[in-house]
Amino acid sequence: MPAAIAVIPQPPLLVPELSGDTAAGTEAVRAAVREVVAALAAVAPEWIAVGADPGGRRSVPAGARGTFAGYGRDVPVALPGDDGPDEGAELPLPLLVAGWAAAGAGVRSVCGELVAPDAAVADCLALGAELAAGDTGLLVVGDGAAKHTATAPGGFDERAEAFDAVVADALDRADPDALAGLDPVAAAQLWAAGRAPWQVLAGAAAGRSWSATHRHTGAPYGVAYHVAFWAPS
């Protein structure tokens, strides 16, 4: 089973160099991310970062390098580990954020596991069970619904609040079954990029008791950002 599990969102605005005048609006979530990353690093020197990407299922080795150039500024990052491939702006956003989050945390290596945003629930759970075979830290990267306000990237959808309330409650209670029960169709309609990664988490966490700490949920720009840390109990 994973040594511990951290959940973080993936907005490029987490990176101060990219947030500019909006940095204050993301400081609370940035501070929460720093907390859970430090907690994960304290118990696990090797991580697996899980995220969703339209390119579909693939593994990315530790040491892979990329840049946030596609998000407004050439801020280079790397997944900790031995020198890996330089994917530049092609390194998917969840792994760019994972590399940024892990920088300076004292982590020995971070490899990436990507799934398609529309991956079937059963496939996500199966991948999670496979990843749970090791004693690594699991860093799960993805946003909640992007339709909480009229100015949100996806506009307003009245279902967004209820959807993310379920996610927040599941993270508060360290309940992998509740995450496994998220509806992929509703998640896609609400632009919730974290659905598939959270269900990978559910597969990895199944069959073990967890306690949740370091919780934060906010939607400063109409997108739900969830942060959590689960430790074995």
DOLO-43273 format. One line per field, with one value per residue (C-alpha): residue number from 0; chain; x, y, z. Coordinates in nm, 2 decimals. Example, Ala and Ser with C-alpha at 12.3 -4.5 7.8 and 13.67 -1.06 7.14 Angstrom:
BEGIN
nr	c(0|1)
kette	c(A|A)
east	c(1.23|1.37)
north	c(-0.45|-0.11)
up	c(0.78|0.71)
//
This chain:
BEGIN
nr	c(0|1|2|3|4|5|6|7|8|9|10|11|12|13|14|15|16|17|18|19|20|21|22|23|24|25|26|27|28|29|30|31|32|33|34|35|36|37|38|39|40|41|42|43|44|45|46|47|48|49|50|51|52|53|54|55|56|57|58|59|60|61|62|63|64|65|66|67|68|69|70|71|72|73|74|75|76|77|78|79|80|81|82|83|84|85|86|87|88|89|90|91|92|93|94|95|96|97|98|99|100|101|102|103|104|105|106|107|108|109|110|111|112|113|114|115|116|117|118|119|120|121|122|123|124|125|126|127|128|129|130|131|132|133|134|135|136|137|138|139|140|141|142|143|144|145|146|147|148|149|150|151|152|153|154|155|156|157|158|159|160|161|162|163|164|165|166|167|168|169|170|171|172|173|174|175|176|177|178|179|180|181|182|183|184|185|186|187|188|189|190|191|192|193|194|195|196|197|198|199|200|201|202|203|204|205|206|207|208|209|210|211|212|213|214|215|216|217|218|219|220|221|222|223|224|225|226|227|228|229|230|231|232)
kette	c(A|A|A|A|A|A|A|A|A|A|A|A|A|A|A|A|A|A|A|A|A|A|A|A|A|A|A|A|A|A|A|A|A|A|A|A|A|A|A|A|A|A|A|A|A|A|A|A|A|A|A|A|A|A|A|A|A|A|A|A|A|A|A|A|A|A|A|A|A|A|A|A|A|A|A|A|A|A|A|A|A|A|A|A|A|A|A|A|A|A|A|A|A|A|A|A|A|A|A|A|A|A|A|A|A|A|A|A|A|A|A|A|A|A|A|A|A|A|A|A|A|A|A|A|A|A|A|A|A|A|A|A|A|A|A|A|A|A|A|A|A|A|A|A|A|A|A|A|A|A|A|A|A|A|A|A|A|A|A|A|A|A|A|A|A|A|A|A|A|A|A|A|A|A|A|A|A|A|A|A|A|A|A|A|A|A|A|A|A|A|A|A|A|A|A|A|A|A|A|A|A|A|A|A|A|A|A|A|A|A|A|A|A|A|A|A|A|A|A|A|A|A|A|A|A|A|A|A|A|A|A|A|A)
east	c(0.00|0.11|0.31|0.08|-0.13|-0.14|-0.40|-0.33|-0.49|-0.32|-0.38|-0.07|-0.15|0.00|0.34|0.41|0.60|0.28|0.03|0.15|-0.11|-0.34|-0.09|-0.28|-0.59|-0.41|-0.20|-0.43|-0.43|-0.05|0.01|-0.20|-0.01|0.32|0.18|0.08|0.39|0.60|0.40|0.43|0.81|0.85|0.73|0.82|1.14|1.00|0.66|0.43|0.24|-0.09|-0.28|-0.51|-0.40|-0.57|-0.28|-0.41|-0.25|0.13|0.41|0.67|1.01|1.16|1.39|1.16|1.19|0.94|0.84|0.53|0.60|0.26|0.09|0.25|0.61|0.91|0.94|1.14|1.06|1.17|1.04|1.31|1.53|1.81|1.83|1.53|1.38|1.32|0.96|0.95|0.60|0.47|0.51|0.15|0.02|-0.03|0.33|0.45|0.27|0.40|0.75|0.70|0.55|0.83|1.11|1.31|1.11|1.40|1.23|1.46|1.24|0.90|0.77|0.44|0.14|-0.11|-0.46|-0.71|-0.96|-1.24|-1.08|-1.33|-1.38|-1.28|-0.95|-0.87|-0.93|-0.72|-0.43|-0.46|-0.44|-0.14|0.04|-0.04|0.20|0.49|0.56|0.59|0.41|0.12|0.07|-0.27|-0.31|-0.63|-0.89|-1.26|-1.54|-1.45|-1.81|-1.87|-1.93|-2.04|-1.68|-1.53|-1.35|-1.66|-1.92|-2.18|-2.34|-2.56|-2.44|-2.08|-2.13|-2.29|-2.03|-1.74|-1.91|-1.91|-1.53|-1.46|-1.65|-1.48|-1.14|-1.24|-1.34|-1.06|-1.33|-1.20|-1.53|-1.70|-1.43|-1.48|-1.85|-1.80|-1.99|-1.76|-2.03|-2.11|-1.74|-1.68|-1.97|-1.84|-1.48|-1.36|-1.00|-0.94|-1.21|-0.99|-0.69|-0.91|-1.04|-0.69|-0.64|-0.95|-0.80|-0.47|-0.63|-0.89|-0.87|-0.69|-0.79|-0.68|-0.69|-0.72|-0.53|-0.43|-0.76|-0.84|-1.10|-1.16|-1.28|-1.11|-1.17|-1.47|-1.26|-1.26|-0.92|-0.90|-0.59|-0.56|-0.32|-0.41|-0.19|-0.24|-0.44)
north	c(0.00|0.36|0.50|0.80|0.99|1.36|1.52|1.86|2.06|2.15|2.52|2.67|2.98|2.78|2.88|3.23|3.32|3.25|3.41|3.77|4.01|3.72|3.55|3.66|3.48|3.14|3.18|2.98|2.68|2.72|2.71|2.40|2.23|2.31|2.15|1.82|1.80|1.84|1.58|1.33|1.39|1.33|0.97|0.88|0.97|0.82|0.92|0.83|1.12|1.04|1.27|1.28|1.37|1.36|1.15|0.86|0.60|0.61|0.61|0.89|0.82|1.00|1.28|1.39|1.76|2.01|2.38|2.59|2.78|2.67|2.85|3.19|3.18|2.95|2.82|2.49|2.20|1.84|1.53|1.45|1.16|1.07|1.27|1.18|1.29|1.65|1.68|2.06|2.21|1.86|1.74|1.72|1.98|1.74|1.64|1.99|2.08|1.76|1.86|2.22|2.09|1.84|2.09|2.14|1.89|1.65|1.38|1.12|1.04|1.11|0.91|0.98|0.77|0.92|0.82|0.94|1.19|0.96|0.64|0.39|0.36|0.00|0.08|0.36|0.13|-0.15|0.09|0.21|-0.15|-0.20|0.11|0.01|-0.28|-0.06|0.15|0.48|0.81|0.88|1.23|1.27|1.57|1.72|1.99|1.97|2.11|2.42|2.55|2.71|3.07|3.25|3.36|3.01|2.85|2.64|2.89|2.82|2.48|2.45|2.08|2.19|2.27|1.93|1.74|1.90|1.87|1.49|1.51|1.73|1.50|1.19|1.35|1.47|1.12|0.94|0.74|0.58|0.42|0.76|0.86|0.54|0.62|0.95|0.96|0.99|1.15|1.42|1.48|1.53|1.77|1.97|1.98|1.80|1.70|1.52|1.25|0.98|1.04|1.04|0.70|0.57|0.69|0.50|0.18|0.23|0.31|0.03|-0.23|-0.01|0.25|0.60|0.93|1.26|1.58|1.91|1.96|2.26|2.32|2.65|2.78|3.13|3.14|2.92|2.60|2.37|2.31|2.02|1.95|1.66|1.43|1.07|0.87|0.51|0.47)
up	c(0.00|-0.05|0.24|0.23|-0.02|-0.11|-0.32|-0.49|-0.78|-1.11|-1.18|-1.34|-1.12|-0.83|-0.97|-0.85|-1.17|-1.36|-1.13|-1.14|-0.99|-0.91|-0.67|-0.36|-0.48|-0.49|-0.18|0.04|-0.19|-0.25|0.12|0.16|-0.13|0.04|0.37|0.21|-0.01|0.30|0.49|0.20|0.17|0.54|0.51|0.15|-0.05|-0.37|-0.52|-0.80|-0.94|-1.10|-1.34|-1.64|-1.99|-2.33|-2.46|-2.25|-2.04|-2.02|-1.77|-1.75|-1.59|-1.30|-1.42|-1.70|-1.77|-1.90|-1.90|-1.83|-2.15|-2.28|-1.99|-2.03|-1.92|-1.97|-1.61|-1.63|-1.40|-1.36|-1.19|-0.93|-1.02|-1.26|-1.58|-1.79|-2.12|-2.20|-2.30|-2.28|-2.31|-2.40|-2.04|-1.93|-1.69|-1.39|-1.41|-1.45|-1.13|-0.96|-1.05|-0.93|-0.60|-0.54|-0.60|-0.28|-0.09|-0.06|-0.26|-0.43|-0.73|-0.88|-1.17|-1.35|-1.43|-1.67|-1.75|-2.01|-1.87|-1.98|-1.84|-1.72|-1.35|-1.35|-1.53|-1.28|-0.99|-1.14|-1.20|-0.84|-0.71|-0.93|-0.80|-0.44|-0.46|-0.36|-0.05|-0.22|-0.17|-0.40|-0.53|-0.70|-0.92|-1.06|-1.03|-0.93|-1.14|-1.35|-1.36|-1.02|-1.14|-1.45|-1.50|-1.45|-1.75|-1.82|-1.72|-1.45|-1.38|-1.07|-1.03|-0.96|-0.60|-0.52|-0.71|-0.53|-0.19|-0.25|-0.33|-0.03|0.20|0.07|0.12|0.47|0.57|0.38|0.20|-0.12|-0.19|-0.22|-0.47|-0.66|-0.69|-0.88|-1.20|-1.50|-1.72|-1.47|-1.41|-1.78|-1.82|-1.52|-1.65|-1.34|-1.44|-1.11|-1.15|-1.31|-1.09|-0.77|-0.88|-0.92|-0.56|-0.47|-0.61|-0.44|-0.10|-0.10|0.18|0.43|0.69|0.65|0.84|0.66|0.76|0.60|0.42|0.20|-0.06|-0.24|-0.58|-0.62|-0.99|-1.03|-1.03|-0.73|-0.58|-0.33|-0.12|0.13|0.30|0.39|0.63|0.73|1.05)
//
